[in-house]
Amino acid sequence: MRVLIVGGGAREHALAWKLSRSPLAEEMYAAPGNPGIAALASCVPIRPDAVVELAEFAQSLKIDLTVVGPELPLVLGLVDEFARRGLVVCGPSRVAAEVEGSKVFTKELCQRYGIPTAEARVVHDREGAAAAIKQMGLPVVLKADGLAAGKGVIPCRTWAEAEEALVRFFEERVFGAAAERVLVERYLEGEEISFMVLTDGTTILPLASARDYKRLADGDQGPNTGGMGSVSPSPIAPALGGAILQDILRPALAGLAKEGREYRGVLYAGVMVTSDGPKLLEFNCRLGDPETQVVMPRLEDDLLPLLYGAATGELAGLRVQWRHEAAVCVVCAAAGYPEAVRTGDAITGIAEALAVPGVVVFQAGTVLEEGRLVTGGGRVLSVVGRGATVSAARAQAYAAVERIHFAGMHFRSDIGRGIE
């Protein structure tokens, strides 16, 4: 099979790494890919949001399966464009991808189908947001309705934090058009987990449990980021996993189908486990990043038939097995991340890091300049350690991180701490 991977981050590198091990994958392409992916697939300089250009490329090469990493091309309707040309894609249609494209849509979907989630108000300006905060009471969370690269969520525990958030949303407009509508949502206390499933619209296959770390600094301090690390497995009791499937994912998928939005691909539920049970924080219409980086190394089975089955409605009868090991991912970020990122710093030590047993390094914000690997984005590398336990995997990951260097490199030191 000819396979095309859309995207160029560490998530897509992890997908390429796993798919390259499939005996069914005869040729692999990535658009645009990155220097790490280039060792596994032919990279083509097409942006993920260039939907028509991607479709023309896939059609010209008779691609058998396209796997979409980031959310933007899905929200823009890549699957619809490919389907018009008879091309197979693992991912939801434009209207199904609205579960991530609009937080307001998802909140209203939850209300229509009785899916447990936080109380929220939809506001359009600073005055409305301030009134909603006063009515709801602190703490609250402000969320941009549209796509904001995982950064459009600001928790507010004090009035000072709320004032700062109001300035960022409505005066500085740091989230642009994504914040034309804003959710003011009641803050939920508990443990946050990532729960991902693969579905063809009818059959649902849960993926390995995982947890990500969104805040920039140790102890969950600092601003939200796209993700500074992840762990798999996350300690989820079977009863809890069953409740998330039964109370959140099944009614969501059934509701989408009822409304003419049949969902195929990966559906990611960010869930807060509260004293009142699991409640939905958000849906994503694709694999998580950096959760993919710890889930793929633990997958025992061939990934390609699973993705093809989800895309073609033939997931029934397929099973998925996971290695009895743990994986810990530490994200190495560039100077200035998640604000003004500095690029062009030389990266060294990846080969030395790979010499640590059980370690895989997935590239994200990297570029080649005159034969040198340098930083080219905010989250530069995902360093993944594997081991029999989380603590063993954690030790391997950090041993590898210590061998990597670039100016301004920073990372959290507490990924996986306290999990066993």
Secondary structure by P-SEA (a helix, b strand, c coil): cbbbbccccaaaaaaaaaaaacccccbbbbccccccccccbbbccccccaaaaaaaaaaaacccbbbbcccccccccaaaaaaaacccccccccccccccccaaaaaaaaaaccccccbbbbbccaaaaaaaaaaacccbbbbcccccccccbbbbccaaaaaaaaaaccccccccccccbbbbccccccbbbbbbbbbcccbbbbcccccccccccccccccccccccccccccccaaaaaaaaacccaaaaaaaaaaccccccbbbbbcccccccbbbcccccccccaaaaaaaaaccccaaaaaaaaaacccccbbbbbccbbbbbbbbbccccccccccccccccaaaaaacccbbbbbccccccccbbbbcccccbbbbbbcccaaaaaaaaaaaaaaccccbbbbbcccccccc
